[in-house]
Amino acid sequence: MKGSRHTVARAADLPPGSRLIVTIAGREIGLFNIEGTYYAIRNQCPHRFAPLCMGRTGPLISSPGVYQVAQEPEGHVLKCPWHLWEFDLVTGRAICDPKLRVRTYPVECVDDELVIVL
């Protein structure tokens, strides 16, 4: 991948369900391990600049019909701790307004080292 590569942690230090906030080139980035998949997203909500990565993570909830609720198998959502805006961890797009997004970064696991690419 192009871009600058930054080793930020050992994979063993970030078990499933955990998160780590790192600073790279003056940017705070949240690194998440969700069920063995790693995600990196900017730690700043575009709504009111809250520390986004301090919020809860969970499945993407959808409604296939009236009075029906379903969990999307591929969706993972990060919820802002201040105003509960939700963002897709994969794309960074806001669930309520897909034009609004937070910057995401590729994460690689190389020899048990987690590398974020800026």
VOMAR-434828 format. One record per residue: x negated, y, z negated of N, C-alpha, C in turn; residue in one letter. Coordinates in Angstrom, 3 decimals, padded with zeros to 6 digits. Last residue first. Example, Ala and Ser with C-alpha at 12.3 -4.5 7.8 and 13.67 -1.06 7.14 Angstrom:
% VOMAR-434828
n_u:n_v:n_w:ca_u:ca_v:ca_w:c_u:c_v:c_w:aa
-012.850:-002.250:-007.080:-013.670:-001.060:-007.140:-012.900:000.030:-007.870:S
-013.190:-005.690:-007.800:-012.300:-004.500:-007.800:-013.200:-003.300:-007.800:A
% end
This chain:
% VOMAR-434828
n_u:n_v:n_w:ca_u:ca_v:ca_w:c_u:c_v:c_w:aa
001.019:005.718:-006.520:001.608:007.067:-006.326:001.499:007.477:-004.874:L
001.597:002.636:-007.857:001.069:003.311:-006.681:001.785:004.647:-006.508:V
000.564:000.921:-010.715:001.559:001.821:-010.131:000.887:002.565:-008.979:I
-000.091:-002.282:-011.797:-000.623:-001.168:-011.021:000.548:-000.374:-010.445:V
-000.915:-004.425:-014.352:000.195:-003.723:-013.699:-000.343:-002.444:-013.084:L
-002.739:-007.431:-014.273:-002.791:-005.977:-014.458:-001.621:-005.348:-013.710:E
-002.830:-010.095:-013.646:-002.261:-009.733:-014.942:-002.380:-008.233:-015.253:D
-003.689:-009.865:-010.909:-004.536:-010.488:-011.944:-004.125:-010.042:-013.347:D
-001.408:-007.473:-010.340:-002.622:-008.033:-009.751:-003.502:-008.555:-010.881:V
001.639:-006.417:-009.613:000.977:-007.170:-010.674:-000.192:-007.893:-010.017:C
002.793:-003.179:-008.708:002.199:-004.456:-008.328:001.608:-005.104:-009.566:E
005.367:-000.955:-007.974:004.566:-001.577:-009.032:004.061:-002.914:-008.506:V
006.233:002.168:-006.458:005.971:000.728:-006.352:005.091:000.261:-007.511:P
008.458:004.473:-008.035:007.107:004.143:-007.577:006.964:002.632:-007.462:Y
010.962:007.041:-007.644:010.528:005.713:-008.078:009.167:005.431:-007.457:T
012.502:010.066:-008.577:011.397:009.419:-007.865:011.075:008.065:-008.491:R
015.996:010.195:-008.514:014.784:010.331:-009.303:013.697:009.565:-008.551:V
018.634:011.951:-006.735:017.788:010.811:-007.054:016.606:011.223:-007.915:R
021.671:012.558:-005.079:020.804:012.922:-006.188:019.947:011.722:-006.543:L
023.281:011.322:-003.305:022.364:012.337:-002.772:021.357:012.773:-003.828:K
024.998:009.647:-004.764:023.826:009.055:-004.111:022.863:010.054:-003.466:P
026.395:010.146:-007.639:026.146:010.995:-006.467:024.879:010.505:-005.775:D
026.646:008.171:-009.577:027.796:009.058:-009.336:027.630:009.913:-008.076:C
024.142:006.940:-009.563:025.322:006.127:-009.272:026.505:007.032:-008.904:I
021.299:008.315:-008.024:022.326:008.441:-009.052:023.544:007.629:-008.630:A
018.434:006.411:-007.039:019.648:007.171:-006.702:020.639:007.173:-007.864:R
016.288:004.788:-007.421:016.276:006.073:-008.109:017.527:006.897:-007.859:G
016.122:002.212:-006.437:016.097:003.323:-005.480:015.951:004.691:-006.136:T
015.921:000.618:-008.792:015.229:000.254:-007.555:015.052:001.467:-006.648:V
017.507:001.668:-010.815:016.063:001.535:-011.044:015.285:001.210:-009.773:L
019.943:004.070:-010.367:019.508:002.747:-009.922:017.996:002.670:-010.089:D
021.221:005.906:-013.097:020.361:005.866:-011.932:019.960:004.425:-011.642:F
023.745:007.838:-014.713:023.159:006.536:-014.408:022.390:006.579:-013.094:E
024.127:010.053:-017.441:024.071:009.880:-015.996:023.325:008.585:-015.724:W
024.283:010.613:-020.173:024.705:009.295:-019.690:024.813:009.183:-018.170:L
023.127:012.795:-021.296:024.468:012.972:-020.739:025.000:011.723:-020.043:H
020.770:011.705:-022.695:021.451:012.954:-023.064:022.898:012.998:-022.584:W
019.670:009.348:-021.677:020.089:009.382:-023.084:020.852:010.650:-023.469:P
020.731:007.933:-018.601:020.105:009.069:-019.272:020.594:009.159:-020.724:C
020.299:004.587:-017.842:021.281:005.599:-018.256:020.562:006.695:-019.043:K
019.555:002.610:-015.138:018.966:003.323:-016.260:019.890:004.486:-016.577:L
020.495:-000.546:-013.819:020.788:000.864:-014.024:020.053:001.374:-015.259:V
020.327:-002.816:-011.253:019.809:-002.490:-012.581:019.873:-000.982:-012.737:H
021.835:-005.266:-009.168:021.759:-003.896:-009.649:021.218:-003.778:-011.057:G
022.275:-007.819:-008.250:021.008:-007.184:-007.892:020.822:-005.805:-008.509:E
024.832:-008.575:-009.141:023.670:-009.399:-009.491:022.333:-008.727:-009.209:P
027.065:-006.413:-010.710:026.357:-006.678:-009.467:025.079:-007.449:-009.799:E
029.851:-007.363:-012.531:028.437:-006.999:-012.614:027.779:-007.377:-011.303:Q
033.184:-006.005:-012.404:032.197:-007.021:-012.039:030.796:-006.468:-012.267:A
036.607:-005.687:-013.094:035.256:-005.222:-013.374:034.302:-006.360:-013.051:V
039.867:-004.585:-012.294:038.817:-005.601:-012.157:037.461:-004.960:-012.399:Q
041.937:-002.781:-012.045:041.852:-003.575:-013.264:040.839:-004.714:-013.165:Y
041.681:-002.850:-008.556:042.360:-002.275:-009.710:042.323:-003.266:-010.873:V
038.439:-004.048:-007.481:039.860:-003.776:-007.326:040.431:-003.190:-008.598:G
035.763:-004.217:-008.003:036.221:-004.691:-006.703:037.710:-004.425:-006.453:P
033.737:-002.111:-009.515:035.149:-002.470:-009.599:035.625:-002.908:-008.219:S
030.608:-002.645:-011.263:031.432:-002.168:-010.152:032.874:-002.605:-010.371:S
027.635:-001.991:-012.928:029.019:-002.412:-013.070:029.816:-001.819:-011.909:I
024.402:-003.110:-013.083:025.291:-002.211:-012.355:026.697:-002.783:-012.430:L
023.095:-003.803:-016.390:023.511:-004.181:-015.033:024.361:-003.087:-014.398:P
020.755:-001.549:-018.029:021.804:-002.559:-017.989:022.161:-002.895:-016.559:G
019.039:000.490:-020.415:019.112:-000.178:-019.122:020.216:-001.225:-019.192:T
019.161:003.685:-022.045:019.441:002.249:-021.985:019.382:001.754:-020.552:R
016.426:006.143:-022.103:017.810:005.672:-022.062:017.922:004.165:-021.976:G
013.943:007.018:-021.787:014.289:006.655:-023.161:015.715:006.109:-023.228:M
013.641:007.925:-019.229:013.211:006.554:-019.516:013.421:006.130:-020.967:C
014.409:010.662:-019.248:015.274:009.634:-018.680:014.921:008.226:-019.149:L
014.349:013.177:-021.089:013.414:012.055:-020.955:014.187:010.801:-020.534:P
016.053:015.699:-019.050:015.933:014.838:-020.234:014.876:013.763:-020.003:A
016.732:017.597:-017.120:015.319:017.305:-017.406:015.103:016.526:-018.699:F
019.345:017.686:-016.381:018.911:018.669:-017.383:017.498:018.367:-017.891:R
019.257:016.169:-013.854:020.405:016.955:-014.311:019.971:018.063:-015.266:H
017.096:014.562:-013.330:017.247:015.786:-012.533:018.400:016.678:-012.991:P
015.149:013.313:-015.978:016.477:013.337:-015.369:016.636:014.638:-014.582:C
012.105:011.871:-015.924:012.747:013.179:-015.977:014.085:013.122:-015.241:Q
010.028:009.941:-015.486:010.670:010.109:-016.789:011.295:011.500:-016.912:N
010.252:008.040:-012.524:009.862:009.298:-013.169:010.676:009.491:-014.446:R
009.705:004.530:-012.678:010.574:005.654:-012.330:010.130:006.880:-013.121:I
009.131:001.198:-011.797:008.540:002.443:-012.291:009.374:003.601:-011.773:A
009.618:-002.218:-012.628:010.118:-001.005:-011.994:009.401:000.186:-012.613:Y
009.204:-005.729:-012.255:008.699:-004.449:-012.764:009.236:-003.291:-011.928:Y
010.898:-008.599:-013.376:010.613:-007.699:-012.261:010.240:-006.336:-012.834:T
011.596:-009.991:-015.667:010.393:-010.399:-014.944:010.065:-009.580:-013.709:G
013.875:-008.639:-016.606:013.969:-010.051:-016.217:012.791:-010.490:-015.348:E
012.294:-005.804:-016.219:013.679:-006.263:-016.277:013.721:-007.681:-015.719:I
010.110:-003.768:-017.482:010.138:-005.175:-017.101:011.569:-005.642:-017.320:N
009.180:-000.456:-016.504:010.142:-001.374:-017.091:009.896:-002.791:-016.604:F
007.725:002.591:-017.077:007.478:001.284:-016.482:008.345:000.283:-017.232:L
008.075:005.986:-016.413:008.523:004.853:-017.206:008.307:003.568:-016.423:G
005.821:008.624:-016.322:006.485:007.576:-015.555:006.843:006.448:-016.503:I
004.968:011.977:-016.214:005.383:010.874:-017.078:006.197:009.899:-016.241:E
002.217:013.394:-014.546:003.620:012.965:-014.454:003.886:011.852:-015.453:R
-000.491:013.966:-014.506:000.407:014.942:-015.110:001.877:014.592:-015.059:G
-001.559:011.596:-013.422:-001.656:012.857:-012.678:-000.651:013.892:-013.187:A
000.473:009.781:-015.483:-000.442:009.666:-014.358:-000.405:010.980:-013.591:I
001.372:008.416:-018.481:001.174:009.684:-017.785:000.108:009.478:-016.725:T
003.961:006.034:-019.333:002.565:006.392:-019.077:002.526:007.755:-018.397:V
005.928:004.084:-021.342:005.860:005.369:-020.659:004.394:005.759:-020.565:I
007.426:000.950:-021.063:006.223:001.673:-021.440:006.256:002.987:-020.678:L
009.659:-001.641:-022.168:009.299:-000.493:-021.344:008.064:000.178:-021.908:R
011.191:-004.954:-022.034:010.441:-003.862:-022.654:010.133:-002.756:-021.645:S
012.374:-007.083:-020.818:013.202:-006.274:-021.705:012.477:-005.096:-022.324:G
009.535:-009.211:-020.738:010.863:-008.875:-020.236:011.699:-008.127:-021.283:P
006.501:-007.549:-021.992:007.396:-008.705:-021.812:008.759:-008.269:-021.271:P
003.768:-006.255:-021.549:005.074:-005.719:-021.194:006.030:-006.883:-020.931:L
001.352:-007.453:-021.921:001.739:-006.443:-022.911:003.109:-005.830:-022.642:D
000.961:-009.008:-019.718:001.252:-009.693:-020.979:001.711:-008.720:-022.069:A
000.157:-007.158:-017.839:001.514:-007.716:-017.737:001.914:-008.396:-019.050:A
-001.517:-004.320:-019.062:-001.568:-005.749:-018.756:-000.139:-006.263:-018.739:R
-001.362:-001.072:-017.448:-001.151:-002.006:-018.561:-001.429:-003.424:-018.095:A
-002.133:000.532:-015.298:-001.543:001.167:-016.474:-001.378:000.239:-017.673:V
-004.008:001.493:-012.591:-003.767:000.379:-013.501:-003.309:000.971:-014.829:T
-003.046:003.094:-009.776:-003.362:003.349:-011.178:-002.998:002.128:-012.017:H
-003.835:004.256:-006.565:-003.451:003.115:-007.392:-003.928:003.357:-008.819:R
-002.560:006.497:-004.156:-003.516:006.216:-005.223:-002.966:005.142:-006.149:S
-001.649:005.275:-000.875:-001.468:006.064:-002.077:-002.489:005.692:-003.122:G
-000.417:002.281:000.698:-001.129:003.543:000.705:-000.836:004.282:-000.590:K
-000.833:-001.186:000.000:000.000:000.000:000.000:-000.874:001.243:000.000:M
% end
